[in-house]
Amino acid sequence: MTDRSVASDSPVTSDDLLSGSIGPDLDGQVAIVTGGGRGIGRAVVLGLAAAGADVIPTARTTAEIEAVATQARDMGVSAAAVTADVTDDGDVEALVDEAVSTFEGIDILVNNAGFNPADALGTPGDIESAAVEEVLDVNLRGAFRTIRAAGPELVAADGAVVNIASVAGVVGLPRQHPYVASKHGLVGATKSMALDWAPDVRVNAVAPGYVATDLTEPLRETDSLQESILDRTPLDRFASPAEIAGPIAFLASDMSSFVTGETVAADGGWTARWLVSHSE
């Protein structure tokens, strides 16, 4: 096993985010982060907190979001963990109500909740309709639910939405059809929502490449899969979650005040290499 998947060479680490030594100023802002208990979502919560935002991590697993909220409070901001399922309209509406009741408004919404289960992988003929619906319900409709519920607060605050897409929302990937469809849909919705909500709310997306989280651990533990991914990644490693949190904080802040409707690929050059390799 090589160590090419380890993100230790990253110039941006979790310690950088926690110290507040990098990133924009979000002091006084209130941010909801769905899927905020682990992986990229956890890094986003802590990155926004380090920039000064009060944070509301939300997910279905209470213990995970409580732990992240506690860590955010230790950084000097206010935090409220709210257990919610983005596939449930009532949960999402209660999440927004809790945010408004606790913090008197919402400035930032990060739609990070998403998954790619085993039963949604395979050839088009292998995947049952129920698996397709399940992926779309979380990855795409979940974002619509939170945006719809938080919309009035975001408009009132001249706020920002950051949707977490994927390189799978920019190119096609074999055997991942529901996931690719959901992420392409999210990229498209980002553009159309930006048009409808301008100039009041900016809507952007980040498309992560391969990130060192528990979800990619099976890839990183399989030499052939790891080598295949890294051979197509010019920066020659997996990202740390903190490296995805950085662009999100940028898009949530006034540093990107003239940016809307865009999808920023945080992928180590993976899509650039993919396009080159498939054009030859």
Secondary structure, 3 states (H helix, E strand, C coil): CCCCCCHHHCCCCHHHHHHCCCCCCCCCCEEEEECCCCHHHHHHHHHHHHCCCEEEEEECCHHHHHHHHHHHHHCCCCECCEECCCCCHHHHHHHHHHHHHHHCCCCEEEECCCCCCHHHCCCCCCCCHHHHHHHHHHHHHHHHHHHHHHHHHHHHCCCEEEEECCHHHCCCCCCCHHHHHHHHHHHHHHHHHHHHHCCCCEEEEEEECCECCHHHHHHHCCHHHHHHHHHCCCCCCCECHHHHHHHHHHHHCHHHCCCCCCEEEECCCHHHHHHHHHHC
